[in-house]
Amino acid sequence: MSDIISTIQMHLPALIVAIPLFFAFLLPLIGKKSKSTTLYTTVLVAGLVELLALWLTYIVLTDQSIVVYAFGQHGDPRVTIPTASGMVLPIRILFEVDAISAMMLMLSATIALVAAIYSVSFISRYKGVEKYGTLLLLMLGSTAGLVMTGDLFNFFVWFEILSIASCALVAFRTEMWESGEGAFKYMVISTVGGLFLLFVIGIYYAEYGALNIAAVAHYITTSGATRMDIIALTLLLGVLAMKAGSVPMHMWKPDAYTAAPAPITIMLVTAAQASLYGLMRITFTLYGTYMNNYVVGYIVALLGTVSIFVGVSMALVQRDIKRLIAYAAVAEIGYMMLAIGVGLADLGTYGASWDQAGYRALTGGIFHIFNDALDVGLLFLVAGAIYY
């Protein structure tokens, strides 16, 4: 029994992604029996992923270390391959789970479980329930992969899977014309974002011949950020801010959030926050102190400030409850981007030795990711109950 537990613990990062993906393709077969079987299976799978995510989070926080999982590694997948120079050789697909990615993973799994439970009564009256369950589990698996991946190409792969599943679920209620419009806008921003993300990957690979985040960060550290690195950073900031729903690239958000079923809307909230996580990972991990964080920080803070103002102002004049909450969500994204911007600007000013303002701003921004998922998510569930 202890051997089984040890094996499961060893493969936790892979299982968290593999289980929802496996059942996502199994649900169309299960769904031929009954709608309730499909929905309850979705709940059970989401619950299992939640338990595994909590287990992995406990390991990361208890050991105060980064859990590394190397796909294709013979023996223990947690063992990396050092080179003569001491640098890890990024020749395999890696999952790297630290404290912040563990928090995002736990948050995504919790929201997915809540969405699955809520869907049992909310979605049962619609057609295509088995497709709905498949897409929900694809969103769960891709979000988990997005926050755990250690290389940029797989970040793009999970980004695309998440975009496709989200777009289909926004358009789930085909009898509503708003669903088609919201899904089209979401598809456009996801397609544009994916193309620019792939272009950035091409820049890094042309420069360094590697896509592992740690490897690219190592090259930028040793040689300094080049002009192409700055272009790549600019494009990444635009893509991730657009996907998060920051002003002035927020136009898709109210329509998509309003058209999507309530349990899917809260999944879209976590998808936006996963983009914010990507923004933090790119700016702090990939570039760190080896670029002009002062300028980048003020740009991000400015986008956050404008998002707060526009989001709150537009929310005040809405007559539809879901659109009101959607514009409030734009403002909430602004608060988190403001915190990230202040942290970056502070890092650019003081280097590795931050003062209290930047550290506390970033801490508050990270905490607000958790807070925002709960309060905005619950508001959308209340709106769904009213609609139901």
WOZI-V229168 format. One record per residue. RES is the residue in one small letter. SS is DSSP state (H for helix, E for strand, L for the rest). PHI is phi in whole degrees, -180 to 180 (NA if undefined). PSI is psi as a letter, one per 40 degrees, with the letter a starting at -180 (999 if undefined). Layout:
BEGIN
res=<RES & RES>
ss=<SS & SS>
phi=<PHI & PHI>
psi=<PSI & PSI>
END
This chain:
BEGIN
res=<m & s & d & i & i & s & t & i & q & m & h & l & p & a & l & i & v & a & i & p & l & f & f & a & f & l & l & p & l & i & g & k & k & s & k & s & t & t & l & y & t & t & v & l & v & a & g & l & v & e & l & l & a & l & w & l & t & y & i & v & l & t & d & q & s & i & v & v & y & a & f & g & q & h & g & d & p & r & v & t & i & p & t & a & s & g & m & v & l & p & i & r & i & l & f & e & v & d & a & i & s & a & m & m & l & m & l & s & a & t & i & a & l & v & a & a & i & y & s & v & s & f & i & s & r & y & k & g & v & e & k & y & g & t & l & l & l & l & m & l & g & s & t & a & g & l & v & m & t & g & d & l & f & n & f & f & v & w & f & e & i & l & s & i & a & s & c & a & l & v & a & f & r & t & e & m & w & e & s & g & e & g & a & f & k & y & m & v & i & s & t & v & g & g & l & f & l & l & f & v & i & g & i & y & y & a & e & y & g & a & l & n & i & a & a & v & a & h & y & i & t & t & s & g & a & t & r & m & d & i & i & a & l & t & l & l & l & g & v & l & a & m & k & a & g & s & v & p & m & h & m & w & k & p & d & a & y & t & a & a & p & a & p & i & t & i & m & l & v & t & a & a & q & a & s & l & y & g & l & m & r & i & t & f & t & l & y & g & t & y & m & n & n & y & v & v & g & y & i & v & a & l & l & g & t & v & s & i & f & v & g & v & s & m & a & l & v & q & r & d & i & k & r & l & i & a & y & a & a & v & a & e & i & g & y & m & m & l & a & i & g & v & g & l & a & d & l & g & t & y & g & a & s & w & d & q & a & g & y & r & a & l & t & g & g & i & f & h & i & f & n & d & a & l & d & v & g & l & l & f & l & v & a & g & a & i & y & y>
ss=<L & H & H & H & H & H & H & H & H & H & L & H & H & H & H & H & H & H & H & H & H & H & H & H & H & H & H & H & H & H & L & L & L & L & H & H & H & H & H & H & H & H & H & H & H & H & H & H & H & H & H & H & H & H & H & H & H & H & H & H & H & H & H & L & L & L & E & E & E & E & L & L & L & L & L & L & L & L & L & L & L & E & L & L & L & L & L & E & L & L & L & L & L & E & E & E & E & L & H & H & H & H & H & H & H & H & H & H & H & H & H & H & H & H & H & H & H & H & H & H & H & H & L & L & L & L & L & L & H & H & H & H & H & H & H & H & H & H & H & H & H & H & H & H & H & H & H & H & E & L & E & H & H & H & H & H & H & H & H & H & H & H & H & H & H & H & H & H & H & H & L & L & L & L & L & L & H & H & H & H & H & H & H & H & H & H & H & H & H & H & H & H & H & H & H & H & H & H & H & H & H & H & H & H & H & H & H & H & L & L & L & E & H & H & H & H & H & H & H & H & H & H & H & L & L & L & H & H & H & H & H & H & H & H & H & H & H & H & H & H & H & H & H & H & L & L & L & L & L & L & H & H & H & H & H & H & H & H & H & L & L & H & H & H & H & H & H & H & H & H & H & H & H & H & H & H & H & H & H & H & H & H & H & H & H & H & H & L & L & L & L & L & H & H & H & H & H & H & H & H & H & H & H & H & H & H & H & H & H & H & H & H & H & H & H & H & L & L & L & L & H & H & H & H & H & H & H & H & H & H & H & H & H & H & H & H & H & H & H & H & H & H & H & H & H & H & H & H & H & H & L & L & L & L & L & H & H & H & H & H & H & H & H & H & H & H & H & H & H & H & H & H & H & H & H & H & H & H & H & H & H & H & H & H & H & H & H & L>
phi=<NA & -65 & -66 & -65 & -64 & -64 & -66 & -62 & -62 & -64 & -105 & -54 & -58 & -70 & -65 & -62 & -91 & -68 & -63 & -65 & -68 & -64 & -73 & -61 & -87 & -89 & -60 & -58 & -75 & -64 & -67 & -68 & -79 & -166 & -65 & -62 & -62 & -62 & -68 & -70 & -64 & -61 & -63 & -63 & -66 & -62 & -65 & -65 & -63 & -60 & -63 & -66 & -66 & -64 & -62 & -65 & -62 & -61 & -63 & -63 & -73 & -71 & -80 & 51 & -142 & -98 & -86 & -110 & -124 & -103 & -71 & 86 & -79 & -72 & 81 & -90 & -70 & -83 & -91 & -89 & -112 & -78 & -98 & -64 & -82 & 91 & -87 & -68 & -83 & -85 & -104 & -125 & -73 & -120 & -106 & -127 & -115 & -109 & -64 & -73 & -69 & -65 & -64 & -64 & -64 & -63 & -65 & -63 & -66 & -65 & -64 & -64 & -65 & -61 & -64 & -66 & -65 & -63 & -71 & -57 & -96 & -73 & -94 & -61 & -87 & -100 & -85 & 74 & -63 & -65 & -70 & -61 & -62 & -60 & -68 & -64 & -69 & -64 & -62 & -64 & -64 & -72 & -64 & -62 & -64 & -63 & -84 & -102 & -63 & -109 & -136 & -73 & -65 & -72 & -60 & -65 & -62 & -67 & -59 & -70 & -61 & -62 & -66 & -65 & -64 & -65 & -61 & -65 & -76 & -61 & -90 & -61 & -85 & -67 & -74 & -101 & -66 & -63 & -65 & -64 & -66 & -63 & -67 & -64 & -64 & -65 & -65 & -64 & -69 & -70 & -66 & -62 & -62 & -63 & -65 & -68 & -63 & -66 & -63 & -63 & -59 & -62 & -62 & -64 & -69 & -65 & -79 & -118 & 67 & -149 & -125 & -63 & -61 & -65 & -67 & -63 & -61 & -63 & -67 & -66 & -65 & -80 & -106 & 85 & -73 & -86 & -63 & -67 & -64 & -67 & -62 & -62 & -63 & -60 & -66 & -64 & -60 & -65 & -63 & -74 & -67 & -64 & -67 & -76 & 95 & -80 & -65 & -94 & -109 & -102 & -61 & -73 & -66 & -59 & -68 & -67 & -66 & -73 & -77 & -71 & -58 & -52 & -66 & -79 & -59 & -70 & -69 & -66 & -62 & -69 & -64 & -64 & -71 & -64 & -67 & -63 & -59 & -61 & -63 & -66 & -64 & -68 & -72 & -88 & -86 & -73 & -107 & 57 & -95 & -101 & -157 & -83 & -63 & -61 & -68 & -60 & -61 & -70 & -66 & -64 & -64 & -66 & -60 & -64 & -64 & -65 & -64 & -62 & -64 & -67 & -61 & -68 & -62 & -71 & -65 & -66 & -106 & -81 & -111 & -100 & -65 & -72 & -68 & -61 & -66 & -63 & -69 & -63 & -65 & -61 & -64 & -64 & -60 & -61 & -60 & -69 & -68 & -61 & -65 & -64 & -63 & -64 & -63 & -66 & -63 & -66 & -64 & -69 & -82 & -106 & 72 & -67 & -94 & -71 & -91 & -68 & -63 & -66 & -64 & -69 & -62 & -67 & -61 & -65 & -65 & -66 & -64 & -70 & -60 & -65 & -65 & -66 & -61 & -76 & -73 & -68 & -60 & -67 & -62 & -67 & -67 & -63 & -63 & -65 & -66 & -65 & -65 & -64>
psi=<d & d & d & d & d & d & d & d & d & d & e & d & d & d & d & d & d & d & d & d & d & d & d & d & e & d & d & d & d & d & e & e & d & i & d & d & d & d & d & d & d & d & d & d & d & d & d & d & d & d & d & d & d & d & d & d & d & d & d & d & d & d & e & f & i & h & h & h & h & h & h & e & h & i & b & h & e & e & h & i & h & i & a & d & e & e & h & h & h & g & e & i & h & i & h & h & h & a & d & d & d & d & d & d & d & d & d & d & d & d & d & d & d & d & d & d & d & d & e & d & d & d & e & d & e & i & i & f & d & d & d & d & d & d & d & d & d & d & d & d & d & d & d & d & d & d & e & e & i & e & i & d & d & d & d & d & d & d & d & d & d & d & d & d & d & d & d & d & d & d & e & d & g & e & e & h & d & d & d & d & d & d & d & d & d & d & d & d & d & d & d & d & d & d & d & d & d & d & d & d & d & d & d & d & d & d & d & e & f & i & e & h & d & d & d & d & d & d & d & d & d & d & e & i & h & i & d & d & d & d & d & d & d & d & d & d & d & d & d & d & d & d & d & d & f & i & h & e & f & e & d & d & d & d & d & d & d & d & d & i & i & d & d & d & d & d & d & d & d & d & d & d & d & d & d & d & d & d & d & d & d & d & d & d & d & d & d & b & e & f & i & g & d & d & d & d & d & d & d & d & d & d & d & d & d & d & d & d & d & d & d & d & d & d & d & d & e & i & e & h & d & d & d & d & d & d & d & d & d & d & d & d & d & d & d & d & d & d & d & d & d & d & d & d & d & d & d & d & d & e & a & d & g & i & i & d & d & d & d & d & d & d & d & d & d & d & d & d & d & d & d & d & d & d & d & d & d & d & d & d & d & d & d & d & d & d & d & 999>
END
